[in-house]
Structure formats: structure tokens, C-alpha cells
Amino acid sequence: MNKQGRANAFLWIRDKNNYWESELKNRQLPMELKDIQIDLKLAGIEGPAGKITVYDPWEDEWKKVKRTGQKILLPDFKHSLVIRISR
């Protein structure tokens, strides 16, 4: 999901293979997702991006993101991440 305002844009990404039924009913633990790169332009983020922060709601912590131009390398995660892009 991509939500843009005047000062910030937010992306919420999640593991589509992990949902309540897979974990609770089927007892499948979520896999750790690694080395995921996002091209901000392809994600619908137009114009220059300022500060980028990543929040892991399952771990309740802010994580570092590596950035190369318009591409970002996400930290390893399970479930989902919220990405905040300041303009």
C-alpha cells in the first residue's frame, strides 16, 4: 500500500504468505525475509526522497535502511514493515 501526503509518503509491505490462518491454524512460523530491495520510483514515490525510516510493528522497533539513489535495501524482517519517506 502506498499513501502520500505533502510532507511524507508511507509504504506498508507485508509477507503475503503469512496471515492468521497460516500461523494459528496451520502452525507455520513466518519466514524471515532477506535482501529485499525496493525501487521508490516503481513503488509510486515521485520526486526526491529525503529521510527514510523503517518501522517493524511486530518487533516495535525502528530499523536502518540502506539507500542507493532511488533504491532502498530493507532490513531483514518477518510479517511486515512500514516505510516512512520524508520529502
C-alpha positions in Angstrom: 0.0 0.0 0.0 1.3 3.5 -0.9 -0.1 6.6 0.9 1.4 10.0 0.0 0.9 13.4 1.7 2.6 16.7 1.2 5.4 16.0 3.7 5.6 12.2 3.9 4.9 9.1 2.0 4.2 5.7 3.7 4.6 2.2 2.3 3.4 -0.8 4.1 4.8 -4.1 3.0 4.0 -7.5 4.2 4.7 -11.2 3.6 1.6 -12.3 1.7 2.3 -15.9 2.7 1.9 -15.0 6.4 -1.6 -14.5 7.8 -3.6 -15.5 10.8 -4.6 -18.9 9.4 -1.2 -19.9 8.3 0.2 -19.2 11.8 -2.6 -20.2 14.1 -4.4 -22.9 12.2 -1.6 -24.4 10.2 1.1 -23.7 12.8 3.5 -22.3 10.1 6.0 -19.9 11.6 6.8 -16.9 9.5 9.9 -17.0 7.4 12.5 -14.2 7.7 12.5 -12.1 4.5 16.0 -11.0 3.5 17.7 -8.9 0.8 14.5 -7.2 -0.4 15.2 -4.1 -2.5 12.6 -1.5 -3.4 12.8 1.0 -6.2 11.0 4.0 -4.9 10.0 5.2 -8.3 8.4 1.9 -9.2 6.6 2.0 -5.8 4.9 5.2 -6.9 7.1 7.7 -4.9 7.6 10.6 -7.3 10.3 13.3 -6.8 13.3 13.3 -4.5 13.1 11.4 -1.2 14.5 12.8 2.0 15.0 10.9 5.2 13.8 7.3 5.1 12.9 5.4 8.2 11.6 1.8 8.6 9.4 0.6 11.5 8.8 -3.1 12.4 5.5 -3.2 14.2 6.0 -6.8 15.2 9.3 -6.0 17.0 8.2 -2.5 18.0 11.5 -1.0 16.7 12.9 1.3 14.2 15.4 -0.3 11.8 18.1 1.1 9.5 17.7 1.0 5.7 20.4 1.1 3.1 19.8 3.6 0.3 21.4 3.9 -3.2 19.7 6.7 -5.1 16.1 5.8 -5.6 16.5 2.2 -4.4 16.4 1.0 -0.8 17.6 -2.3 0.7 15.2 -3.2 3.6 16.4 -4.8 6.8 15.5 -8.5 7.4 12.0 -8.9 8.7 9.1 -11.2 9.4 5.4 -10.3 8.9 5.6 -6.6 7.7 7.3 -3.2 7.7 6.2 0.4 7.5 8.4 2.7 5.5 8.2 6.5 6.0 9.7 8.7 3.3 10.1 12.4 4.2 10.2 14.9 1.4 
